[in-house]
Amino acid sequence: MVQKTISRQNFNDWMVPVYAPANFILVRGAGSRVWDQEEKEYIDFAGGIAVNALGHAHPVAVNALTEQAQKLWHLGNGYTNEPVLKLANQLIQHTFADKVFFCNSGAEANEAALKLARKVGLARGGSAKNKIVAFKNAFHGRTLFTVTAGGQPKYSQDFAPLPPAIEHIAYNDIEAARIAIDDQTCAVIVEPIQGEGGVINADPAFLQILRQRCDETGAVLIFDEVQTGVGRTGALYAYMNTAVTPDILTTAKALGGGFPIGAMLTTDAYSQHYVVGDHGTTYGGNPLASAVAGAVFEHIRQPEVLEGVKRRAQIFIDGINQLNAQYGVFKQIRGQGLLIGIELNAEYAGRAKEIIQLAGDEGLMALIAGPNVVRFTPSLIIPEQDIAEGLNRLGRALDRFTHP
């Protein structure tokens, strides 16, 4: 029997229950607007969790995809291809990196980075130099290694025994970092802005002490830029807004503009510790993903796009402040560029999900970053009229939220 009608109930019937998606099903999108099965329109402030950097069905991505789809999709890594080499060169030309490893997701990029750091530690200090310093409330992916490196026990505690020698300290705690990063440390992994953990900016002095202690102890400094990378903060990568350059950087999400791809970037000094057979992936660096990512990256790196991110961020901030003057729901706005976290006042603590559910009713898609933070990660080129309309819809949701 052919299933003729797909409904939200089918999710409950057929899917492993690790998600709790909205009650509507989206079927098409254009720019920063999407439509569901009932043709209801939504403004998209979620951006596929910072993935849809050019919105939905942008010609740059669509053209690259359809052109490459007529040529070559997949080969496996017994062969290389032109799109992946071009993309590698783009990333090298516009970052600190000398070498790139491609994979399919941010979790895989972080897995590659952590494995490399462990091998570097072995070479530099023997089997005792294996400790990884990470941070509370961090998020680095859902593999067993990366979910352990992430500092949120709710995601890892049910899957013990967990990989050992990972120590979590408080984010932005300079003295704790100074002590924790020692001669047994092989790596420090940090988000320059904690995304899932509440959109928390790293203090410049905190990042500087991480760099200093890694240099002093021979540890590898890894920046997880899966969410902050590819223009999200108004710089191509968030490390460019700081005085600190990492040894390894991981990137994914916006890199493919919606097509799955991830990458680990590093220098010659570190890349040489990996040799043939040490690591790999079946799909990583396939020509289809690489062609799309190359086109998306080239578009986003243009100065007018990056400047546009900063301009749009200010429009968001001004609009949110105007709404807050009316409704008094929010405590502060955090983040950088179009990674925006809005913390709730103590009076409304723990109720961020209620707000985004009401926003969905009003035709606005948004995210949370923990129970107390509403998060926006829209297209980097979202039209200003869509920002205004989305904030109008948020206002209607806040009116319902404060006047139930």
TIMITI-100898 format. One record per residue (C-alpha): x, y, z; residue number from 1. Coordinates in Angstrom, 3 decimals, decimal comma, padded with zeros to 6 digits, m for minus. Layout:
REM TIMITI-100898
PT          X          Y          Z     k
PT          X          Y          Z   NUM
...
REM end
This chain:
REM TIMITI-100898
PT          X          Y          Z     k
PT    000,000    000,000    000,000     1
PT    001,373    003,405   m000,961     2
PT    001,207    006,071    001,714     3
PT   m000,612    008,988    000,099     4
PT   m000,640    011,497    002,952     5
PT    002,235    012,369    005,267     6
PT    001,289    013,827    008,636     7
PT    003,030    014,825    011,851     8
PT    001,632    011,679    013,475     9
PT    003,804    009,642    011,141    10
PT    006,846    010,979    012,971    11
PT    005,617    009,415    016,198    12
PT    004,800    006,183    014,397    13
PT    007,962    005,716    012,374    14
PT    010,860    007,726    013,816    15
PT    013,196    006,893    016,703    16
PT    011,975    009,347    019,373    17
PT    015,119    011,444    019,875    18
PT    013,456    014,651    018,615    19
PT    010,275    016,502    019,469    20
PT    009,626    018,487    016,280    21
PT    006,974    021,148    015,812    22
PT    003,473    020,046    014,952    23
PT    003,639    021,410    011,406    24
PT    005,555    019,950    008,451    25
PT    007,432    022,341    006,198    26
PT    007,400    021,573    002,490    27
PT    009,118    024,449    000,692    28
PT    011,156    027,578    001,259    29
PT    012,436    030,659   m000,521    30
PT    014,927    032,990    001,098    31
PT    013,961    033,434    004,740    32
PT    010,354    032,336    004,343    33
PT    009,019    028,788    004,433    34
PT    005,603    027,202    004,018    35
PT    003,992    024,179    005,604    36
PT    001,581    021,594    004,232    37
PT   m001,330    023,962    004,847    38
PT    000,454    026,790    002,980    39
PT    000,942    028,726    006,195    40
PT    003,975    031,014    005,895    41
PT    006,754    031,310    008,469    42
PT    009,653    033,733    008,834    43
PT    012,788    031,690    009,502    44
PT    014,936    033,014    012,360    45
PT    016,223    029,485    013,070    46
PT    018,173    028,959    009,861    47
PT    018,332    025,197    010,342    48
PT    020,357    025,857    013,535    49
PT    022,852    028,230    011,886    50
PT    023,091    026,081    008,752    51
PT    021,014    027,837    006,088    52
PT    023,407    030,753    005,791    53
PT    021,966    031,851    002,440    54
PT    018,398    030,966    003,325    55
PT    016,356    028,436    001,382    56
PT    016,889    027,573   m002,278    57
PT    019,434    030,319   m002,910    58
PT    020,559    030,327   m006,560    59
PT    024,250    030,160   m005,592    60
PT    023,737    026,834   m003,841    61
PT    021,089    025,492   m006,215    62
PT    023,185    026,201   m009,307    63
PT    026,312    024,652   m007,808    64
PT    024,351    021,565   m006,769    65
PT    022,577    021,021   m010,065    66
PT    025,695    021,681   m012,129    67
PT    027,791    019,213   m010,141    68
PT    024,942    016,691   m010,015    69
PT    025,245    016,370   m013,785    70
PT    028,946    015,543   m013,491    71
PT    030,116    013,517   m010,501    72
PT    028,558    012,791   m007,106    73
PT    030,771    010,427   m005,173    74
PT    034,046    008,568   m005,537    75
PT    035,352    007,471   m002,140    76
PT    038,749    008,534   m000,913    77
PT    040,759    006,190   m003,071    78
PT    040,424    009,030   m005,585    79
PT    040,486    012,774   m005,247    80
PT    038,407    015,281   m007,181    81
PT    038,516    018,873   m008,388    82
PT    035,767    020,411   m006,206    83
PT    037,325    019,168   m002,950    84
PT    040,758    020,483   m003,884    85
PT    039,319    023,853   m004,855    86
PT    037,400    024,047   m001,569    87
PT    040,481    023,098    000,439    88
PT    042,427    025,868   m001,273    89
PT    039,665    028,388   m000,534    90
PT    039,740    027,551    003,166    91
PT    043,526    027,685    003,291    92
PT    043,684    031,007    001,433    93
PT    041,257    032,687    003,821    94
PT    042,247    031,253    007,222    95
PT    045,383    030,400    009,221    96
PT    045,321    026,798    007,973    97
PT    047,736    024,877    005,740    98
PT    045,813    021,598    005,540    99
PT    042,154    020,488    005,580   100
PT    040,338    017,240    006,370   101
PT    036,746    016,956    005,119   102
PT    033,922    015,022    006,709   103
PT    030,131    015,265    006,945   104
PT    029,296    017,108    010,166   105
PT    030,565    019,186    013,035   106
PT    030,694    016,194    015,343   107
PT    032,916    014,351    012,878   108
PT    035,163    017,386    012,501   109
PT    035,565    017,566    016,275   110
PT    036,188    013,817    016,439   111
PT    038,992    014,216    013,895   112
PT    040,438    017,132    015,859   113
PT    040,379    015,336    019,210   114
PT    041,911    012,185    017,757   115
PT    044,661    014,238    016,150   116
PT    045,322    016,019    019,438   117
PT    045,631    012,706    021,263   118
PT    048,188    011,540    018,682   119
PT    050,130    014,793    018,988   120
PT    050,131    014,366    022,778   121
PT    051,477    010,835    022,440   122
PT    054,311    012,090    020,249   123
PT    055,152    015,019    022,514   124
PT    054,793    013,508    025,967   125
PT    054,095    009,813    025,771   126
PT    050,995    007,975    026,924   127
PT    050,554    010,210    029,985   128
PT    049,963    013,311    027,852   129
PT    046,359    012,510    026,996   130
PT    044,173    014,867    029,051   131
PT    041,629    016,995    027,211   132
PT    040,456    020,181    028,896   133
PT    036,925    021,204    027,923   134
PT    034,271    023,474    029,379   135
PT    031,018    023,186    031,241   136
PT    027,902    023,811    029,148   137
PT    029,878    023,287    025,935   138
PT    028,525    021,343    022,980   139
PT    030,767    019,550    020,501   140
PT    028,567    016,879    018,926   141
PT    026,806    013,602    019,631   142
PT    029,408    010,912    019,046   143
PT    030,529    009,273    022,284   144
PT    033,848    011,147    022,235   145
PT    032,392    014,545    021,378   146
PT    029,389    014,255    023,680   147
PT    031,836    013,514    026,503   148
PT    033,934    016,538    025,575   149
PT    030,765    018,595    025,661   150
PT    030,102    019,869    029,152   151
PT    026,420    018,957    029,457   152
PT    025,986    015,696    031,423   153
PT    022,342    015,391    030,356   154
PT    023,614    014,388    026,901   155
PT    026,243    011,884    028,075   156
PT    025,373    010,431    031,478   157
PT    023,209    007,579    030,184   158
PT    025,905    006,249    027,851   159
PT    028,679    005,357    030,295   160
PT    031,400    004,229    030,379   161
PT    032,561    007,393    028,693   162
PT    035,976    008,088    027,151   163
PT    038,363    008,982    029,988   164
PT    040,803    011,832    030,629   165
PT    038,429    014,679    029,767   166
PT    038,259    017,419    032,410   167
PT    035,584    020,118    032,435   168
PT    036,111    023,519    033,970   169
PT    034,017    026,683    034,039   170
PT    033,896    028,718    030,834   171
PT    035,615    032,108    031,139   172
PT    037,328    031,074    034,408   173
PT    040,909    032,195    033,823   174
PT    042,396    030,801    037,026   175
PT    040,743    027,421    036,573   176
PT    042,152    027,261    033,048   177
PT    045,612    028,244    034,230   178
PT    045,616    025,335    036,679   179
PT    043,835    022,702    034,567   180
PT    046,049    023,030    031,492   181
PT    049,179    021,190    032,607   182
PT    051,918    018,956    031,236   183
PT    049,485    016,031    030,922   184
PT    047,145    018,078    028,705   185
PT    047,162    017,173    025,028   186
PT    044,297    019,465    023,968   187
PT    041,969    022,265    024,942   188
PT    038,709    022,419    022,989   189
PT    036,642    025,579    023,231   190
PT    033,849    027,422    021,444   191
PT    034,714    031,124    020,982   192
PT    031,011    031,655    021,650   193
PT    029,126    028,884    023,435   194
PT    026,091    028,267    021,252   195
PT    023,959    025,484    022,697   196
PT    025,159    026,450    026,171   197
PT    023,330    029,777    026,109   198
PT    025,137    032,003    023,556   199
PT    027,953    033,036    025,881   200
PT    030,861    035,083    024,509   201
PT    034,377    034,142    025,535   202
PT    036,256    036,909    027,335   203
PT    039,312    037,937    025,282   204
PT    041,596    037,454    028,288   205
PT    040,218    033,928    028,754   206
PT    041,072    032,928    025,189   207
PT    044,491    034,507    025,573   208
PT    045,271    032,445    028,667   209
PT    044,171    029,292    026,834   210
PT    046,615    030,142    024,049   211
PT    049,385    030,948    026,527   212
PT    048,974    027,770    028,578   213
PT    048,760    025,581    025,464   214
PT    052,023    027,093    024,251   215
PT    053,645    026,557    027,646   216
PT    052,544    022,937    028,019   217
PT    052,650    021,739    024,421   218
PT    048,890    021,253    024,234   219
PT    046,846    021,722    021,062   220
PT    044,294    024,556    021,072   221
PT    041,117    023,572    019,214   222
PT    038,456    026,129    018,340   223
PT    035,064    024,578    017,696   224
PT    033,615    027,004    015,145   225
PT    030,870    024,712    013,923   226
PT    028,228    027,279    014,870   227
PT    030,266    030,495    014,814   228
PT    032,045    029,906    011,510   229
PT    031,450    030,963    007,904   230
PT    030,316    034,514    008,503   231
PT    027,962    033,963    011,427   232
PT    029,651    036,589    013,639   233
PT    030,366    039,113    010,888   234
PT    033,885    037,760    010,436   235
PT    034,603    034,736    008,277   236
PT    035,512    032,864    011,475   237
PT    035,046    034,081    015,032   238
PT    038,724    033,666    015,921   239
PT    039,340    036,573    013,543   240
PT    037,479    038,809    015,996   241
PT    039,996    037,883    018,710   242
PT    043,735    038,154    019,177   243
PT    043,997    034,355    019,363   244
PT    044,634    031,874    016,559   245
PT    043,954    028,196    017,268   246
PT    046,049    025,222    016,180   247
PT    042,992    023,379    014,893   248
PT    039,632    024,791    013,842   249
PT    036,475    022,808    013,137   250
PT    033,776    024,047    010,800   251
PT    030,480    022,677    009,452   252
PT    026,866    023,926    009,584   253
PT    026,917    027,025    007,325   254
PT    029,848    025,708    005,280   255
PT    027,496    023,814    002,972   256
PT    024,556    026,203    003,283   257
PT    022,345    023,202    004,053   258
PT    024,245    020,454    002,251   259
PT    026,014    018,250    004,833   260
PT    029,748    018,884    005,058   261
PT    032,280    019,484    007,814   262
PT    035,991    020,179    007,939   263
PT    038,959    020,217    010,279   264
PT    041,519    022,918    009,509   265
PT    045,050    022,866    010,877   266
PT    048,674    023,731    010,146   267
PT    051,434    021,699    008,549   268
PT    053,038    021,146    011,947   269
PT    049,975    019,309    013,255   270
PT    048,651    017,702    010,090   271
PT    051,855    015,693    009,636   272
PT    051,010    013,674    012,764   273
PT    048,210    011,999    010,794   274
PT    049,448    009,439    008,256   275
PT    047,650    007,328    005,663   276
PT    045,121    005,091    007,390   277
PT    044,970    007,021    010,676   278
PT    041,558    008,509    010,017   279
PT    038,951    008,617    007,280   280
PT    035,360    008,793    006,142   281
PT    033,419    007,338    003,242   282
PT    031,488    010,440    002,189   283
PT    033,749    013,237    003,409   284
PT    035,035    015,482    000,648   285
PT    032,795    014,060   m002,040   286
PT    032,504    016,266   m005,134   287
PT    028,811    017,050   m004,687   288
PT    029,163    018,449   m001,158   289
PT    032,444    020,156   m002,000   290
PT    031,027    021,949   m005,039   291
PT    028,104    023,327   m003,044   292
PT    030,320    024,351   m000,123   293
PT    032,795    026,037   m002,447   294
PT    030,073    028,189   m003,970   295
PT    028,501    029,029   m000,610   296
PT    031,846    029,868    000,998   297
PT    032,896    032,085   m001,895   298
PT    029,639    034,029   m001,671   299
PT    029,730    034,479    002,090   300
PT    033,364    035,576    002,295   301
PT    032,659    038,710    000,267   302
PT    033,038    041,899    002,340   303
PT    029,532    043,117    001,524   304
PT    028,007    039,935    002,943   305
PT    030,083    040,070    006,129   306
PT    029,324    043,765    006,607   307
PT    025,670    042,986    006,020   308
PT    025,737    040,539    008,918   309
PT    026,822    043,312    011,274   310
PT    024,161    045,680    009,959   311
PT    021,420    043,084    010,319   312
PT    022,605    042,217    013,820   313
PT    022,062    045,819    014,898   314
PT    018,572    045,810    013,383   315
PT    017,777    042,710    015,442   316
PT    019,173    044,255    018,612   317
PT    017,217    047,479    018,152   318
PT    014,021    045,585    017,419   319
PT    014,406    043,240    020,386   320
PT    015,052    046,177    022,696   321
PT    011,892    047,884    021,439   322
PT    009,860    044,751    022,125   323
PT    011,397    044,420    025,562   324
PT    010,518    047,991    026,412   325
PT    006,913    046,951    025,853   326
PT    006,860    043,463    027,354   327
PT    009,755    043,319    029,826   328
PT    010,511    039,652    029,219   329
PT    014,234    039,734    028,503   330
PT    017,265    040,329    030,720   331
PT    020,002    040,756    028,108   332
PT    021,018    040,132    024,506   333
PT    024,152    038,054    023,989   334
PT    026,228    036,772    021,105   335
PT    027,813    038,330    018,068   336
PT    026,612    039,019    014,545   337
PT    023,665    036,805    013,691   338
PT    024,249    034,374    016,529   339
PT    021,847    036,024    018,942   340
PT    020,863    034,791    022,386   341
PT    018,184    036,575    024,415   342
PT    018,181    035,658    028,090   343
PT    014,874    035,724    029,933   344
PT    014,291    037,690    033,121   345
PT    014,238    035,694    036,360   346
PT    010,456    036,040    036,423   347
PT    010,220    033,944    033,257   348
PT    013,145    031,592    033,880   349
PT    012,887    028,194    032,215   350
PT    010,182    029,244    029,752   351
PT    012,107    029,918    026,529   352
PT    010,485    026,965    024,788   353
PT    007,014    028,352    025,501   354
PT    007,987    031,551    023,707   355
PT    009,231    029,809    020,579   356
PT    006,141    027,589    020,497   357
PT    003,935    030,687    020,607   358
PT    006,147    032,261    017,971   359
PT    005,556    029,218    015,760   360
PT    001,817    029,737    016,129   361
PT    002,356    033,308    014,927   362
PT    004,428    032,221    011,934   363
PT    007,971    032,642    013,257   364
PT    010,590    029,898    013,540   365
PT    013,132    030,368    016,327   366
PT    015,344    028,318    018,638   367
PT    016,298    027,990    022,269   368
PT    019,785    027,723    023,779   369
PT    018,907    026,081    027,064   370
PT    015,709    026,720    029,026   371
PT    016,365    030,433    029,626   372
PT    017,545    031,685    026,238   373
PT    015,705    032,375    022,985   374
PT    018,152    032,004    020,090   375
PT    018,119    033,405    016,556   376
PT    020,490    032,102    013,852   377
PT    018,852    033,324    010,637   378
PT    020,192    033,520    007,120   379
PT    023,173    035,832    006,921   380
PT    021,430    037,674    004,084   381
PT    017,906    037,742    005,538   382
PT    016,022    040,689    003,991   383
PT    015,492    043,561    006,374   384
PT    011,741    043,462    005,769   385
PT    011,750    039,833    006,920   386
PT    013,550    040,843    010,115   387
PT    010,885    043,469    010,747   388
PT    008,026    041,091    010,019   389
PT    009,578    038,341    012,111   390
PT    009,952    040,693    015,061   391
PT    006,313    041,751    014,625   392
PT    005,338    038,105    014,925   393
PT    007,582    037,712    017,963   394
PT    005,785    040,682    019,474   395
PT    002,430    038,952    019,034   396
PT    003,873    035,858    020,687   397
PT    005,213    037,903    023,603   398
PT    001,824    039,557    024,027   399
PT    000,220    036,128    024,350   400
PT    003,050    034,965    026,620   401
PT    002,648    037,871    029,039   402
PT   m001,174    037,942    028,834   403
PT   m002,222    034,283    028,847   404
REM end
